[in-house]
Structures are given as C-alpha cells and as structure tokens.
C-alpha cells in the first residue's frame, strides 16, 4: 500500500532522511520507531505530500504522489506531530470546517461530527474553544479530524506524545479498531510501549537511515539465531552450571542464584537434548524457558539506543 | 448526474473556509467592540463635517452632505485596504506558520475555492465594519442627490482595488512565515503602490497610477463633491476630472474606469495564479515560465500603450510637458527639447522594463537542485527532455523571448517617435543604435546565467559587489572630486549608469549641431561613445563567460546525477531549504 524508494530529504546541507526504502502492505499497522531527529517526521511529511524529497519516490496505493498528489489526498489521512488547531473555533466548528472541506453531505455533517467527537471522548468539550483544550485533547480533536473523511491510509506522527496513560489506551483501541477495518496505518513514535502492543510491523530509524524493517516476527527470527534460555532450579547448583557450559552451542552463561541464563545457537532438538540431560542428571529443574524478543530487544540489537 | 453536479459544486464551493473565518472573526464580542468603535468614529467624522458646515452656514445641507463623502471614503479605505490587507496577510501567514495550511492543502477542495474562501473570509470583520459605515453613505446620497451611477462606478473600482490589495496580502502571507512581518510587508506594499509607483506618470508611465482607486476618485467623485448647488466648480477638481476622464492608450482614449479595471484585472489575475501555484505546491516557482512570459508581455503592452500617444500625438506630448511644469508647453516656445524628454522617457522605460524582466528571470530560473530533480523526473517518466514550461527547465529560452519583446517594444516606440517628426533631427548611426539593445540583452543574460549556475546567496553577493560598489564609488568621486570622466568609467558595472551612456549616445546622435540631450554632462561628451561601448562590451563579455560556464557545468555534472545519491557522489547541499 505504501512504497518508498531511495528516499532522501535534505535541509540546507543537513540530511534528515537518507536512502530510505520501505514497503508497507495493505492493512498493516506499521510502527516507525526512532529517537528524536531520526527522520520520522520528514519521512511522514513526504508521504503526506507536504514536503518534496531531495530524491526518491513514494507510491501510495499505486499512486505516484509526486505526479498526482490530488489522488493521493483522496486516500490519505495525516495527523502531524504536536497538531495545530484553530484556537478561535469551537471543537464542533473545527470538525464542521473539515466536514465541509471533505464534502461530507450537509445532512450527515452534524451526525458525523458528533459521532467523531464521541469516538475520541470529547463529548463534554463539544462547544469549547479548541484553543483552551489541553495538549492531549487537541491531539484527540485532530485525530477526529483525521478520521473524518474515513481515509484508507492513516499517517500518524507521534499521535500519543501528549496523551495520559488512559488516553493512550483509548488511542490504541481506536487504532486497533481502524486496523481491523482494513486500514493501513503508519504510526511514528519514540516511545516503545506505545507501538509494541499493536503494530504488525515496524521500521527502526536512526540518524536518517532505516536500520531494519518488516514484520515483527520476521525481524525477531532474523535476529534470533541465538536463543536466550532461562533455567530456574529449585536450589543453587554449581554442577548444573558446569553441565550447561560443557554442552555444545552454549555461550554467555550467567548465574543469578538459582536462575541460569545462557545463549543457545543449536537447533530445537538440541534444546530438547539439553533439557533431557539436566533432568536425567537429577537436577531440580523448576522452569526451562526461551525468552521471546520484544520490540525493545530488537532495538537493542539493531542499534537505536536513544529510544526510551 | 445529480451526484456529479453536487460533487462539482462542492469542489467549487469556498463556503467551508469562509464560514470558518466568519465563525472565528465575527463572534458577538468582536462585532460589538469593533462595531462601537467604527460607528462612533464614522458618526463623529460625519457629524463634524455635516453639522459644522450647515450650522455655521458655510454650506447648505446638500453641499454639506456631499462633503461627508470624502471622510467616509477615507474611513472605508482604512478599514478595507489597510486593515483588511493586514488581516489577510497576517491570517494566511499564521496559518502557514502554525502548519494549519497543511490540513487545507490535503483536503479535496480545489485550490481556487480555498483561495476565494480565504480572500473573502480572512477580512470578514473588515467587511462587516465597512457595512456599518454604509448608512452614512446612504444618508449622504439621499440628502445630496448624488448620482448613484457615479457612486456605483466608484465603488466598483474601489472593490477591485480592495481585492487586489487583499491578493497582495495573500502573496505576502505565502511568502513570509511571520504573521506580523507579513502584515507589515503587505501594508508597506499598499503604501508603495499608492505613493511611490504612481509618480512614474511624470515620465508618461501612467500604468502605475491605476493600481489605485485615486484616478476614479478624482475623475468621478471629486468633481461631483466639489460642485456647489450654484454650479461653481473648484478649478482643481475640473483639472483633475479632465485629466482622469480618459487614458490615452496607444491611439485609443480609454475610459478611466475601463483602464483601471484592465490594469487591476491583469494584476489580480497574475497574483491569483501565483497564490494558486504556491497553494498547490509550496516549493514551485511563483509563476510558470509561460505565465511569466505572458505577464511580462502584458506589462510591456501597458507601458508601450502609455508612451505610444506621447511619441505620436503632439497634444498628448504637450500635456505631459505641462504636467512636468513647463508653463509654455502649449505655445511651442518651451526650452525643453522633445528629444530630452524622449531620452528620459526611454531610459526610464528601459530601466523599469529591465527591472521587471530581472524579477521574472529571478522568478522562473531553477536552482541547481531543481534542475537535478527535473532531470531525474524526466528520466523516471521516460521523457526525452525536461518539459520547457516546467520549473526545472532552463530559463534561457524565456530570457531570450523577454529580451526580444523588450527590443521590439523599444524599437517600435523609437521608430514611431522618428515618424512623428518633431523629436529627431536625424537617425543615429548603427554604432549608436546597438549599445542600448546589446546592453539590455547582455545584462539579462548575465543575470540569468549567474542565477542558474550559482546558489541564490552567491547570486546576491555577486550582484551586490558588481553593481552597488561601483555605484557607491562613483557617487563619492562625483561628489568629492568632481572627476566626471574617471567616475563615469568606474560606474559602468552599475547597469543603470551604463544605460545612461548607451541611451545618451543614441539620442545624442539624433541632434544636428544643436543642444544635445546629454548637454548636462558636458565633461563626458567626448567620451560618450567609448563609455557606451565599454559598458556594453563589459556586460557582453560577462554574459558570454557566465553562459559558457553554465553550459560546461550542465554538461559535466548533470549527466552523472541521475543515479540514487547513495550509489553516486553525495549531493551538493540543497540550494533551497525545503521546509
């Protein structure tokens, strides 16, 4: 659905995005992760047709956005970082403006505006001036505006940065719902917890470069050549440590009380063999688990160290 | 079918944006506070004029009612032309600065609908305040029996001027990212349009006078206002009415209103195109190459149309002479020689058209960055070349066409003057005809080459060093040393000075034995031909050098830059900040 090729963005001698090639399939929720200044906002602004790249192409649903931005606008919804609002308009007036601008039928306009206000939890603030809203509420208002034309592709730049924990949960649920409706969502963030729970794929950016991208499981399996195994015994045992260390494919053994952690480069059958040996040696094995990698582990492997 | 029609009307409908502006700027508290101020001030001015005149018996009721028009029109002008323009410029600039414009850029409304929405929406409060002054106008019309047709005529031009200024505000708002700066810029532009440019009418360029509502005011309202019920007319009003009734345009006397609408319509259309292009793509040139060429051709038609009657109709020429303060203009005894007037006129024509040409070159010349992008796009779309009208195409062909148009216009005027019979005593030699035209062409080609080859910063520094330093140096030499000959040679890199000598040489040769139009420059007369040719030769060499360098650069570098940056040399820093 979104395809960026050889993207490069320069600002007066500073390269914000460099050689970025990225493909996001239809219906995916793609998390663009990276520290501040990694080039996420520039990438999203280029995709939203609001900025011209120095080099490279972006296609959205097959549309070359440089050649036909108007057609791209028909399917795009964009929410900027720290989204601005018209401070001198009431919340419903703000949404009504864009309902008109997106040609929502006059008879449906009021219903649609009220529906969205309710969806983002701003019912009590319907007639309040948007300028008086808190940052989080402004985010919700702009999210409602973004969802108003029911776009196929959502580009959300740091949508949760100003939200409190409860609002973040609401946002997550809302995005899950939109994703379930088949929308393609690109969401950027420098906060890992925001993305790890609902993204189907991720891209990691640092200093303008895309270090890694793809489905989370694919990245993990690519990085997971060495499995991290944790064994918990009933009591501390030196012989268990020695036995594990002597086994083939084992490295980096660490002991912490009755818990032993190590990396294992062998096949699944070898793990079974190791466990069998420990049990046959009469060691009191309480737990034997392979720790799955999360988004945070991927980041640590890939190198975006500045992400919170 | 019905759906399709609804879709088209939605697309054209500027109402959502207008309604947004009205909601934001016409809240009851704003309307009340501003309304009270405007009604109070207008009522004060109205009553001061009306009651003072009638109670003191200076004017009768009818005349006093007429006299109130002028202060009311001034208030209306301040509201719509000054405050309204500021509101448009600062409003649009704020939208741009706060990135709210991005929302609109992405909405499916047409760019034209959005522009119209903002054009009438941003100054909606000023329109409302204008409405509050109308009852006073209505009272004055009824009381004074003022001809409604004349007033309607005046307000038609008043509103086209207002829209032109508001469009100027939009252009300023799109150009400046700081709201206050944009408002000051736009209001400054209005002042320049009103006070400075109209002065060019003294050399016959009346085009600039009609940027304002003043000619229509002098021609339509002032005459009426200053006529007493007993039939007495102020002589100044009579003169003004006569002067602004018609505008000689080529050999056709156009009605002042028609001419104003033509001029303002032309500028309004150009500014609309600029704003529309900027709206659709913030990074595009303000005008496409073809539009810039058409705009330049239009300006030349207006300028030539102004000068044509002066060089072909003795009465129009005498009227200009009288305007310049020659009281004996009409009896043929004036000491000012026609060729002197023509020299100044043609010099100003060359400088003004040259400045506009430079502006257009600056507008349509691509940066290196844009050229490279254009080449890559052409390669991507498998086009044989970068399209001629695209921003990335070289501005050299357009520059040549603009030089051709200027040459044609200047030649037509000079040949017409020659035909008229009272300007020239003889036709100058070919060696005197060439410098003005060659100099004009060389300066334009030099600027185009520097602008296209180097970054805007280098372009500015280079032109400043090359133009301003010699100008400053020669001024010091002229003032302190009175060394006219060396000072003149030092001044040659400054194009207007080179143009003085080039045009001076041409007209100097048209006189046989009598006083030369360059008589004021006696010490340099023996050097005139050398000065004209050195100045022209200097720019011809510069233009050739820059154009060859540009051609070499394009051949050497552009071909290697079609590959992705990571697979090739690193890109040079972008010449334009694309944010």
Interface residues (C-beta under 8 A of the other chain):
Chain A: X6 X8 X9 X10 X11 X12 X13 X18 X19 X48 X49 X50 X51 X52 X54 X55 X56 X57 X66 X67 X69 X70 X73 X74 X76 X78 X80 X84 X85 X86 X88 X89 X90 X93 X96 X97 X98 X99 X100 X101 X102 X103 X145
Chain B: X7 X10 X11 X13 X15 X16 X17 X19 X20 X23 X24 X25 X27 X98 X99 X100 X102 X103 X104 X105 X106 X107 X108 X109 X281 X283 X369 X373 X376 X377 X380 X381 X564 X565 X566 X571 X573 X574 X577 X578 X579
